[in-house]
Amino acid sequence: MKRTGLLALCLLTLFFACDEEKEEQAPLEIIGTYEDGFGYTHIITETAWDQGDMGLFHITKYDNEKDFLVAQNDAVKSYNPGKWSRIDWVWHAGVLYVCQMAYDKDSAAAAEAETGADPTDIEKGCNENPWSELTVKTFTGAAGTAGSHAVAKDDPRIVAWATGVAAYDPGDNLTDQWKNTANALGAAEGNASAVVSLGEGGAITLTFESPIADGEGYDIAVFENSFADDFLELAFVEVSSNGEDFVRFDATYLGAGPIGEYGTLDPSLIDGLAGKYRAGWGTPFDLATLAGNAAVTAGTIDLSAITHLRIVDIKGNGVMIDGRGHAIYDPYPTRESAGFDLDAIGRLN
């Protein structure tokens, strides 16, 4: 090829590359976790709008300037499976309002064509009905912030610490130096290296010198070794009164998507998972919240005589779900000391 032809080809390639970059779409502006006026949770990501029992919608198109999106109703979690929906939104005084203009169309084009929402009339601008208000949903924040339930490692409420290891099943991406289970026994140190790591998806079961009973307020606190308020590795917490049958504390995760190896989490979007707080601060759990569980009401689990506590690492790629079926993410992949790093478990009753 002649030099002039090669130069022209390079310039043409550069032109189209620049044009593609220019047309790259900005992220959906309403990504986040919200609660509506009926108490339903809405988790909105770049590709999905999960409304819990109200349905799941797979977003195929959105427009941040015209404030609408088009989505296909989930084939299972939807009142109109496989059909198409259009949802409009508007901001009023910093508050998000939404209007589902279409929910049963046969095509994306038909859903998009369903216009008529009036963003100037919040009371009757949604098909003659009020727009739905969505408020940002959060839990208490990091240790030391207002309302935080974090338990300090020297909190006088802690009356005992775990004394035995009943089982250890390390997960993936873990080297031997992080498998010393003795590091999980005794008092929490808040030392980043004095821990036992679980590995991706791993688990450990600890015991106490005497059974734990459901008392007033929180009953146990689980300590991890995070070096920051927002670099958090999470785990489920389970209890047993016979060492064989376990029941898991309910957990809610409101994050909106995958997190990289060194990514961060907002602790105010986490509830019922160990690892919510930085090193030196434990995540507390109340046995009373398990009273309605089927295993408890059947007598399989005795909340007045808990003998075993099991910590199960959350594999951070979204394969594990919370109590409402939402995918849980934490930093992933990690290596060497992968997964939840257990410092200690304290007994508060």
C-alpha positions in Angstrom: 0.0 0.0 0.0 1.3 3.5 -0.9 2.1 5.8 2.0 -0.7 8.2 1.1 -3.2 5.4 1.2 -1.9 4.2 4.5 -2.1 7.7 6.0 -5.7 8.0 4.7 -6.6 4.7 6.3 -5.1 5.8 9.7 -6.9 9.1 9.6 -10.2 7.3 8.8 -9.7 4.9 11.7 -8.9 7.7 14.1 -12.0 9.6 13.0 -14.3 6.7 13.7 -12.6 5.9 17.0 -13.1 9.5 18.1 -16.7 9.4 16.9 -17.4 6.2 18.9 -15.8 7.8 22.0 -17.9 10.9 21.5 -21.1 8.9 21.4 -20.3 6.8 24.4 -23.4 7.1 26.7 -23.2 8.4 30.2 -24.3 6.0 33.0 -27.9 5.9 33.9 -28.5 8.8 36.3 -30.9 7.1 38.7 -28.7 4.1 39.6 -29.1 3.4 43.3 -31.3 1.8 46.0 -34.6 3.3 46.9 -37.8 2.6 48.9 -41.3 3.5 47.6 -44.3 4.6 49.6 -45.5 1.0 50.1 -42.2 -0.1 51.6 -40.9 -1.9 48.5 -37.2 -1.8 47.7 -36.0 -0.7 44.3 -32.5 -1.6 43.2 -31.6 0.2 40.0 -28.4 -0.7 38.1 -27.2 0.0 34.5 -29.0 -3.0 33.2 -31.8 -3.9 35.6 -34.6 -2.4 37.8 -35.3 -4.8 40.6 -38.6 -4.0 42.4 -38.7 -7.1 44.6 -42.2 -8.6 44.6 -43.3 -5.9 42.2 -41.1 -7.3 39.4 -37.8 -7.4 37.7 -37.1 -5.3 34.5 -34.1 -5.7 32.2 -33.1 -2.2 30.9 -32.4 -2.1 27.2 -32.5 1.6 26.6 -32.4 4.8 28.6 -32.2 8.6 28.0 -30.9 10.8 30.7 -32.0 14.0 28.9 -35.6 12.9 28.2 -35.7 11.0 31.5 -37.1 7.6 30.5 -36.0 4.0 30.1 -37.3 1.0 28.2 -37.0 -2.5 29.8 -38.2 -6.0 29.1 -40.1 -7.6 31.9 -38.4 -10.6 33.4 -39.6 -14.0 32.2 -40.2 -15.2 35.8 -40.3 -12.2 38.2 -42.9 -10.2 36.5 -46.7 -9.8 36.2 -46.4 -9.6 32.4 -43.5 -11.9 31.6 -41.6 -11.1 28.5 -43.5 -8.0 27.8 -42.0 -4.5 27.6 -42.2 -1.5 29.9 -41.5 2.2 29.8 -40.6 4.1 33.0 -40.3 7.9 33.2 -38.7 9.8 36.0 -38.4 13.4 37.2 -36.5 15.1 40.0 -38.4 17.6 42.2 -36.5 19.4 45.0 -33.9 16.6 45.0 -36.5 13.9 45.3 -36.9 11.2 42.6 -40.4 10.5 41.3 -41.2 7.7 38.7 -44.1 6.8 36.5 -44.5 3.5 34.7 -46.2 4.5 31.5 -46.2 1.1 29.9 -46.0 -2.4 31.3 -47.5 -4.9 28.9 -46.3 -3.9 25.4 -45.3 -6.5 22.8 -42.1 -4.7 21.7 -39.5 -2.2 22.9 -40.6 0.2 20.2 -44.2 0.1 21.4 -43.2 0.7 25.0 -41.1 3.7 24.1 -43.9 5.2 22.0 -46.1 5.2 25.1 -45.7 8.8 26.1 -47.8 11.2 28.0 -46.3 11.5 31.5 -46.5 15.1 32.7 -43.4 15.9 34.9 -44.9 19.2 35.9 -47.9 17.6 37.7 -46.7 15.2 40.4 -50.3 14.7 41.7 -52.0 13.6 38.4 -49.3 13.5 35.7 -48.8 9.8 35.6 -51.8 8.5 33.6 -54.1 10.8 35.7 -52.5 9.2 38.8 -49.8 10.5 41.2 -46.1 9.9 40.4 -44.5 7.4 42.8 -41.9 8.9 45.1 -38.6 7.0 45.7 -36.4 7.8 48.6 -32.9 6.6 49.0 -32.8 3.6 51.3 -29.9 3.1 53.7 -29.0 1.6 57.0 -26.7 3.0 59.7 -23.2 3.9 58.5 -19.6 3.3 59.5 -18.2 3.0 63.0 -18.3 6.3 64.8 -21.0 7.8 62.6 -24.4 8.9 64.0 -26.6 5.9 64.9 -23.9 3.3 64.1 -24.3 -0.1 65.9 -20.6 -0.9 65.7 -19.2 -2.6 68.9 -15.7 -1.5 69.9 -13.2 -4.3 70.7 -12.9 -3.0 74.3 -16.7 -2.5 74.8 -17.6 -3.4 78.4 -20.6 -5.3 77.2 -18.4 -8.1 75.8 -18.3 -10.7 78.5 -16.4 -13.6 76.7 -14.7 -14.5 73.5 -14.7 -17.7 71.4 -12.5 -20.5 72.8 -12.7 -23.3 70.3 -12.7 -24.2 66.6 -15.2 -26.9 65.6 -14.6 -26.7 61.8 -12.6 -24.9 59.2 -13.3 -25.2 55.5 -11.1 -22.7 53.7 -12.2 -21.5 50.3 -10.2 -20.4 47.2 -7.3 -18.1 46.7 -5.8 -18.6 50.2 -2.2 -19.2 51.1 -1.2 -21.2 54.2 0.1 -18.3 56.3 -3.5 -17.0 56.6 -5.0 -20.4 57.7 -4.0 -20.2 61.4 -7.4 -20.7 63.1 -6.0 -19.9 66.5 -6.0 -16.2 65.4 -9.8 -16.2 65.7 -9.8 -17.2 69.3 -9.7 -14.9 72.3 -10.1 -11.1 72.3 -10.2 -9.0 69.1 -6.9 -7.2 68.5 -7.7 -5.0 65.6 -4.5 -6.2 64.0 -4.7 -6.7 60.2 -2.4 -9.7 60.2 -3.6 -11.5 63.4 -6.6 -13.1 61.7 -7.7 -16.3 60.0 -8.8 -15.8 56.4 -11.7 -17.9 55.0 -10.9 -17.7 51.3 -13.5 -17.2 48.7 -16.6 -19.0 49.8 -14.9 -20.6 52.8 -16.3 -21.0 56.3 -15.3 -21.5 60.0 -17.3 -22.6 63.0 -16.3 -21.4 66.5 -17.5 -22.4 70.0 -17.7 -20.8 73.4 -16.8 -22.1 76.9 -20.5 -22.1 77.7 -23.7 -21.7 75.6 -25.0 -18.3 74.6 -28.6 -17.3 75.4 -30.8 -14.7 73.8 -30.5 -11.8 76.2 -31.5 -8.1 76.1 -30.1 -6.3 73.0 -27.3 -7.7 70.9 -25.8 -11.1 71.8 -22.7 -11.5 69.7 -20.3 -9.3 67.7 -18.1 -10.4 64.8 -14.8 -8.6 64.1 -13.0 -8.4 60.8 -9.7 -6.7 59.9 -10.6 -4.0 57.3 -8.2 -1.1 57.2 -10.8 1.3 56.0 -14.5 2.1 56.5 -15.3 1.3 52.9 -13.0 -1.6 52.0 -15.2 -4.4 53.3 -15.2 -8.1 53.0 -18.5 -9.6 54.0 -19.8 -12.9 55.5 -23.0 -14.6 56.6 -23.4 -15.4 60.3 -25.1 -18.7 61.4 -25.8 -20.2 64.8 -26.5 -23.7 66.1 -27.4 -25.3 69.4 -26.3 -28.8 68.4 -23.4 -28.2 66.1 -25.2 -29.8 63.2 -28.3 -27.7 62.3 -27.6 -24.0 61.6 -29.8 -21.0 61.1 -28.6 -17.9 59.3 -29.2 -14.3 60.3 -31.2 -12.4 57.7 -29.1 -10.1 55.5 -29.8 -7.2 53.2 -27.4 -5.9 50.6 -28.4 -2.8 48.7 -25.4 -2.4 46.5 -25.9 -1.9 42.8 -23.3 -3.9 41.0 -19.9 -5.7 40.8 -16.9 -4.4 42.8 -13.3 -4.8 41.7 -10.4 -6.2 43.6 -9.7 -2.9 45.3 -13.2 -1.5 45.1 -15.2 0.0 47.9 -18.6 -0.4 49.5 -20.9 1.9 51.4 -21.6 0.4 54.8 -24.9 2.2 54.9 -26.1 -0.2 52.2 -25.3 -3.3 54.3 -27.4 -4.9 57.1 -27.1 -8.3 58.8 -23.7 -9.2 57.3 -20.4 -9.5 59.3 -17.6 -7.3 58.0 -19.6 -4.1 57.9 -17.1 -2.2 60.0 -13.3 -1.6 60.0 -10.8 -3.4 62.2 -11.4 -3.0 65.9 -15.1 -2.7 65.5 -17.5 -5.6 65.5 -20.8 -6.2 63.7 -23.5 -7.1 66.3 -26.2 -9.7 66.0 -29.3 -10.2 68.1 -30.6 -13.8 68.5 -34.1 -12.5 69.0 -34.3 -11.7 65.3 -34.2 -15.4 64.6 -37.3 -16.2 66.8 -39.6 -16.6 63.8 -37.3 -18.9 61.8 -38.8 -22.3 61.0 -35.9 -24.2 62.6 -36.4 -22.2 65.8 -40.1 -22.6 66.0 -39.8 -26.3 65.3 -37.3 -26.6 68.2 -34.3 -27.6 66.1 -32.5 -24.5 67.2 -32.6 -23.5 70.8 -31.9 -19.7 71.2 -31.3 -20.1 74.9 -28.4 -22.5 74.3 -26.4 -21.5 71.2 -23.1 -23.5 71.2 -21.7 -22.9 67.6 -21.3 -19.9 65.4 -20.4 -20.3 61.8 -19.0 -17.5 59.6 -19.5 -18.1 55.8 -17.6 -15.9 53.4 -19.5 -14.0 50.7 -17.9 -14.9 47.4 -17.9 -11.4 46.0 -18.8 -12.0 42.4 -22.6 -11.9 42.9 -23.3 -15.7 43.1 -24.5 -15.4 46.7 -27.7 -13.6 47.5 -29.3 -11.8 50.5 -32.6 -12.7 52.1 -34.5 -10.9 49.4 -32.8 -12.6 46.5 -30.5 -9.7 45.6 -26.9 -10.5 44.5 -24.2 -9.6 47.1 -20.9 -8.1 45.9 -17.7 -7.3 47.7 -14.1 -6.9 46.5 -13.5 -9.6 43.9 -11.3 -11.3 43.0 -8.9 -11.2 45.9 -5.8 -13.4 46.5 -3.5 -14.8 49.2 -5.7 -13.7 52.1 -8.9 -13.9 50.1 -12.3 -13.7 51.6 -13.5 -12.7 55.1 -10.6 -12.2 57.6 -11.9 -13.2 61.1 -10.3 -11.4 64.1 -12.6 -12.6 66.8 -16.2 -13.2 68.0 -17.3 -11.6 71.2 -20.2 -12.6 73.4 -22.4 -9.8 74.7 -24.8 -11.9 76.9 
